[in-house]
Amino acid sequence: MMTFIVNYDVTVDQKELGEDTGQPARALETYDPDMTRVPVTTDRKGE
């Protein structure tokens, strides 16, 4: 399962947690992205 975390400055990171998503998702307590998270970029031309 792909997960997304949005930071206070609207930075969005994504990470594939795999089939056993429940355990890692429940372990999240604070925003502390590691090197396995990938920043999400968007094309804002349509705004």
Legacy VTK file of the C-alpha trace (Angstrom):
# vtk DataFile Version 3.0
C-alpha trace
ASCII
DATASET POLYDATA
POINTS 47 float
0.000 0.000 0.000
1.284 3.430 -0.935
1.183 5.900 1.953
1.492 9.666 1.965
2.486 12.031 4.769
1.858 15.778 4.574
4.111 18.027 6.649
3.125 21.402 8.123
4.729 23.191 5.162
2.709 21.067 2.704
5.646 18.836 1.822
4.238 15.490 0.709
6.285 12.298 0.973
5.273 8.847 -0.230
6.375 5.360 0.722
5.326 1.863 -0.260
4.661 -0.023 2.991
3.898 -3.348 1.326
1.172 -5.846 2.074
1.538 -5.684 5.875
0.763 -1.959 6.090
-0.970 -2.073 9.479
2.113 -2.612 11.620
4.313 0.171 10.196
1.337 2.555 9.991
0.486 2.047 13.676
4.144 2.637 14.599
4.114 6.193 13.137
4.042 8.724 15.968
5.827 11.783 14.580
6.760 13.215 11.209
10.294 11.936 10.805
10.828 10.891 7.187
13.702 8.532 6.537
15.671 8.036 3.331
13.104 5.510 2.035
10.404 8.198 1.645
10.203 9.926 -1.722
9.073 13.559 -2.105
5.971 13.973 -4.267
6.134 16.676 -6.910
3.232 18.056 -8.917
2.799 20.010 -12.077
0.974 23.135 -10.920
0.186 24.519 -14.416
-3.508 23.694 -14.023
-4.079 26.006 -11.043
LINES 1 48
47 0 1 2 3 4 5 6 7 8 9 10 11 12 13 14 15 16 17 18 19 20 21 22 23 24 25 26 27 28 29 30 31 32 33 34 35 36 37 38 39 40 41 42 43 44 45 46
